[in-house]
């Protein structure tokens, strides 16, 4: 419908190919931030592949991802600290914006305080403790970027207003705080920067400083300046 914003892609498909020697089985047991060459190769090949498959959009809010690499996060749908065996499972990985990633981490911390640490954003009861990766979308409380067709669960109306169609859509809208005004503005700011290229990027970032929250914007400006320093324009 004309007043709806298209989410860009329905779900991530096909899976990005892993680099040779660094498939997900070879990486079971590796720490995510361990710095091994195998792990680094995996991450370095995954990010550009996912950017293309996701049409440069966040797997949750579906806004365009920032050109600043630091604002594009490799998101673990199942928390890597709890489900470390699935840290490199490609079906557990997607790219999210920093705003959604932070909101999800905050929600996860709340869940850890109020319930058993082993309960995550997924329905733990359906996992069993057999260590098998849950590849069925009924196992998840959120819209899963690989297993759910986004448009069947969430409608995005013009002005980035989110409407849930199902319980998993509703849970994601609540937990990612799509209705939080400060987060809406932060996503707007990243989206404006995402649509600006080349020399205009610095000007756009500086222009954002005219907005009320100068300090929160300062980081974006510094990131942009660093990027330009490394890639002369
Ligand atoms: Zn997002």
Boltz pocket constraint, residues with backbone or C-beta under 6 A from the ligand:
constraints:
  - pocket:
      binder: B
      contacts: [[A, 58], [A, 59], [A, 60], [A, 61], [A, 62], [A, 63], [A, 96], [A, 97], [A, 98], [A, 99], [A, 100], [A, 101]]
      max_distance: 6.0
